[in-house]
Amino acid sequence: MDMLNRVALVTGATRGIGRAIAQHLLNQGFELAVFGRNQDLLAEWESQSVVALAVDVSDAAQVDAAVHEILQRWGRIDVAVNNAGITRDGLLMRMSDDDWETVLKTNLTGVFNVCRAVIRPMIKQRSGRIVNVASVVGIAGNAGQVNYAASKAGVIGLTKSLAKEVASRNILVNAVAPGYIDTDMTRALTEEQRAVLLKHIPLQRTGQPEDVAKLVGFLVSEDNQYITGQVIRCDGGLMI
Ligand SMILES: NC(=O)c1ccc[n+]([C@@H]2O[C@H](COP(=O)([O-])OP(=O)(O)OC[C@H]3O[C@@H](n4cnc5c(N)ncnc54)[C@H](O)[C@@H]3O)[C@@H](O)[C@H]2O)c1
């Protein structure tokens, strides 16, 4: 299929990794829709002929309505990248119900909501690519992040299960697991914490959002015909 007719959706695309993924797909020639929460930054996307929709991914009705809007406009949806995610860190013994539930609802239920909304049109098309942004923390765990780690481990389980459900329809579903990527989410670390972390990264640098974007770009491209149900780390060797 001509690349120019391919339609992609990226969630949480107002900044950070999601923004880099969306820009990469736009550069590759995709028709693009983005979901995000920040109105001003969404307006920036609109100026680039991108369909920018204010959608909270944890709200199934909002997701369904937005996917419907994409289908009304382009009649198809070829790629969905579930990137939206949040952290609410703290030790388990002090974690509030709200910090647990909000993280699970955004990071895991949000992925479920979007996958469920796009899977029917993809099945009808008999083609599609889904990439879910997990985390190395979902594989290895991390003290102070039981909510986040559980949500990302859940995303990995969802990814593998859905990959098995839809493989016969030529829909490939993968996860990427970033390590330490330079974004607003990680900038809160102190210089000291950063230095300790760098010691554990064989490539001796933090990742850039573009490092993740290029990996996602490959997974959703026509060059990927035989990789599905995988969790691909993008972590500078952190978890070797
Ligand atoms: N930065 C890292 O080191 C790192 C490492 C591993 C995984 N990740 C994952 O990568 C993804 C992007 O992270 P980032 O560092 O770019 O974070 P970020 O905080 O810079 O950006 C997150 C984006 O998600 C959006 N978002 C949050 N909740 C939303 C909701 N309910 N509905 C719609 N949009 C929502 C935000 O508006 C924002 O655009 C997340 O899933 C995160 O867990 C990041």
Ligand as a Chemical Component Dictionary entry (heavy atoms), coordinates in Angstrom:
data_LIG
# 
_chem_comp.id                   LIG 
_chem_comp.type                 NON-POLYMER 
_chem_comp.pdbx_formal_charge   0 
_chem_comp.three_letter_code    LIG 
# 
loop_
_chem_comp_atom.comp_id 
_chem_comp_atom.atom_id 
_chem_comp_atom.alt_atom_id 
_chem_comp_atom.type_symbol 
_chem_comp_atom.charge 
_chem_comp_atom.model_Cartn_x 
_chem_comp_atom.model_Cartn_y 
_chem_comp_atom.model_Cartn_z 
_chem_comp_atom.pdbx_ordinal 
LIG N1  N1  N 0  11.062 8.803  29.931 1  
LIG C1  C1  C 0  11.469 7.584  30.225 2  
LIG O1  O1  O 0  12.616 7.372  30.659 3  
LIG C2  C2  C 0  10.563 6.412  30.028 4  
LIG C3  C3  C 0  11.084 5.134  30.293 5  
LIG C4  C4  C 0  10.269 4.027  30.089 6  
LIG C5  C5  C 0  8.979  4.187  29.634 7  
LIG N2  N2  N 1  8.494  5.431  29.397 8  
LIG C6  C6  C 0  7.112  5.517  28.915 9  
LIG O2  O2  O 0  7.081  6.257  27.721 10 
LIG C7  C7  C 0  5.816  6.931  27.614 11 
LIG C8  C8  C 0  6.066  8.415  27.382 12 
LIG O3  O3  O 0  6.808  8.909  28.473 13 
LIG P1  P1  P 0  7.500  10.352 28.478 14 
LIG O4  O4  O 0  8.758  10.221 29.218 15 
LIG O5  O5  O -1 7.499  10.933 27.096 16 
LIG O6  O6  O 0  6.464  11.111 29.444 17 
LIG P2  P2  P 0  5.870  12.580 29.423 18 
LIG O7  O7  O 0  5.313  12.784 30.770 19 
LIG O8  O8  O 0  6.872  13.561 28.890 20 
LIG O9  O9  O 0  4.691  12.455 28.356 21 
LIG C9  C9  C 0  3.566  11.651 28.593 22 
LIG C10 C10 C 0  2.484  12.034 27.617 23 
LIG O10 O10 O 0  1.318  11.264 27.924 24 
LIG C11 C11 C 0  0.196  12.142 27.993 25 
LIG N3  N3  N 0  -0.819 11.571 28.879 26 
LIG C12 C12 C 0  -0.688 11.255 30.193 27 
LIG N4  N4  N 0  -1.855 10.781 30.668 28 
LIG C13 C13 C 0  -2.728 10.792 29.634 29 
LIG C14 C14 C 0  -4.093 10.420 29.486 30 
LIG N5  N5  N 0  -4.808 9.936  30.519 31 
LIG N6  N6  N 0  -4.671 10.564 28.267 32 
LIG C15 C15 C 0  -3.984 11.049 27.235 33 
LIG N7  N7  N 0  -2.693 11.425 27.296 34 
LIG C16 C16 C 0  -2.081 11.290 28.484 35 
LIG C17 C17 C 0  0.768  13.443 28.493 36 
LIG O11 O11 O 0  -0.098 14.522 28.210 37 
LIG C18 C18 C 0  2.079  13.497 27.725 38 
LIG O12 O12 O 0  1.871  13.998 26.420 39 
LIG C19 C19 C 0  5.067  6.629  28.907 40 
LIG O13 O13 O 0  4.186  5.558  28.700 41 
LIG C20 C20 C 0  6.177  6.236  29.869 42 
LIG O14 O14 O 0  5.710  5.400  30.877 43 
LIG C21 C21 C 0  9.261  6.544  29.590 44 
# 
loop_
_chem_comp_bond.comp_id 
_chem_comp_bond.atom_id_1 
_chem_comp_bond.atom_id_2 
_chem_comp_bond.value_order 
_chem_comp_bond.pdbx_ordinal 
LIG N1  C1  SING 1  
LIG C1  O1  DOUB 2  
LIG C1  C2  SING 3  
LIG C2  C3  SING 4  
LIG C2  C21 DOUB 5  
LIG C3  C4  DOUB 6  
LIG C4  C5  SING 7  
LIG C5  N2  DOUB 8  
LIG N2  C6  SING 9  
LIG N2  C21 SING 10 
LIG C6  O2  SING 11 
LIG C6  C20 SING 12 
LIG O2  C7  SING 13 
LIG C7  C8  SING 14 
LIG C7  C19 SING 15 
LIG C8  O3  SING 16 
LIG O3  P1  SING 17 
LIG P1  O4  DOUB 18 
LIG P1  O5  SING 19 
LIG P1  O6  SING 20 
LIG O6  P2  SING 21 
LIG P2  O7  DOUB 22 
LIG P2  O8  SING 23 
LIG P2  O9  SING 24 
LIG O9  C9  SING 25 
LIG C9  C10 SING 26 
LIG C10 O10 SING 27 
LIG C10 C18 SING 28 
LIG O10 C11 SING 29 
LIG C11 N3  SING 30 
LIG C11 C17 SING 31 
LIG N3  C12 SING 32 
LIG N3  C16 SING 33 
LIG C12 N4  DOUB 34 
LIG N4  C13 SING 35 
LIG C13 C14 SING 36 
LIG C13 C16 DOUB 37 
LIG C14 N5  SING 38 
LIG C14 N6  DOUB 39 
LIG N6  C15 SING 40 
LIG C15 N7  DOUB 41 
LIG N7  C16 SING 42 
LIG C17 O11 SING 43 
LIG C17 C18 SING 44 
LIG C18 O12 SING 45 
LIG C19 O13 SING 46 
LIG C19 C20 SING 47 
LIG C20 O14 SING 48 
# 
